[in-house]
């Protein structure tokens, strides 16, 4: 920022005698916290469009409001299963009975009934289970080609419970001319992506993308229910300006809490040029090539006392090779060390069944499924020169998550993990990751959100240095403004969810935010670390209820409060993300 412009924070500091950096930061946090708490809470919730249109699909099928416990206690069994799948727009309501919406429905190929039916965890003649109905709902809602899903029991007089499965399709054909901007850099692309080919649930895509790193032409194929099974097949291929990317995955995961078996094979190859950054500028580059594979099988006894416990064995390989690139005459290349690991491993997973449904947390007017229970996973492998590794090493990966509170008022989501290896020379590439996300609902249209995340690294591989900047949460700064072995980021937002629904295509939200973060640790190409960085800003959020995957468009203005004079006074960011 220009030194000729007045610094409002310096003015406040002089007025209140807070010239030192820690005191100024504390005042900033206190000001934001008090302001967000006292902000007006008059924003309205969404108009419940998905609820009303789904209800319209059920027609005369009405539940008798018997509780799950009563149905299970009575020994009821499932009778008929009725599937009602609505098109993208509900032309039964006047607001959507328009030429444009009718045309879109006519073009769209609706999801086939058997695609929905094969994902249900219950069948006619089986004992009624409310848990299986709820989990089937979650599975259907996770499909990118569905806007919403609801499963309701309907009591009849023969001791059976008929079930109606109600879904609504999303618009899945996405011919795209994309543009994005973050951290002062533009990105764009053109292509198409069909997430529900001829209503089969199969995804195919062909895209060209250009960004600050590379130009890429990529193809993707994905079938999550190969041959009406739970087996997934995914293939990707990309020709890039600096190399290539290939991948193949065949897997039957633990698709449900009560799943008993899983297996999978994943193959990946990647060649590209990576960079080391300082203050958003490339300082060194190197060519990297990686080859990875993972073959595993797993088993479980299913759900017991609200927990699913799973066990895995497998063998994995991970090889990385690097070559230096001298950008300037006489400049010595800086290259990560080559490494190759081939190892058998064992693993465990624990998942607690404590799911809740929510709206207006991370999405706008869409049902969100969140697990407030505990999840834990651990994997340990031993790489040996006898297996083809270039050294002996013990490789460890763990992760744990836990939710607290409830989605209707306030909740806290905690996650942590450790990843690293033990070699003859000691710990290498050891990273500890953590994340805490806090949600406090003032009303259906107003939410306070705070997030603290970070990574602590020790003896981190040079190619695993972590960036911090406009593309990684510090919105007021250029891309990769800082880079180091560790980082921490605090984000505070006041979120608003309005009832504005332009053209019945997307819901509008807004946010006022502040980010505070820094990275640290040895970056061999960095100058003096600028220390703690802060920004404030505001923006619009456009959440599509019609398009697949429920992406949210972000349009933000962010103002940096620290950094050097090379940084623009304001950063304009446009992008599409998975959440608010």
Secondary structure, DSSP 8 states (H G I E B T S, - for coil): --TTS--HHHHHHHHHT--SHHHHHHHHHHHHHHHHHHS---------HHHHHHHHHHTT-------HHHHHHTT-EEEEEEEEEE-SS-TTSGGG-SHHHHHHHHHS----HHHHHTT-S--TTSB--HHHHHHHHHHHHTSTTEEEEEEEEEE-TTSEEEEEEEEEE-B-B--EEEEEEETTEEEEEEEEEESSGGGSS-EEEEEEEE-SS-EEEEEEEEESSGGGSS-EEEEEEEEETTEEEEEEEEEE---STT--EEEEEEEEEEEEEEEEEETTEEEEEEEEEEEEEEEEEEEEEEEETTEEEEEEEEEEEEEEEEEEE--STT--------EEEEEEEEEEEEEE--EEEESSSSSSSS-EEEE-SEEEEEEEEEE-GGGT-SS-EEEEEEEEEEEEE-TTSEEEEEEEEEEEEEETTEEEEEEEEEEEEEEEEEETTEEEEEEEEEEEEES--GGG-EEESTTTT-TTS-TT-EEESEEEEEEEEEEEE----GGGTEEEEEEEEEEEEEEES--TT--S----EEEEEEEEEEEESSBGGG-EEEEEEEEESSS-TTS-S-EEEEEEES--
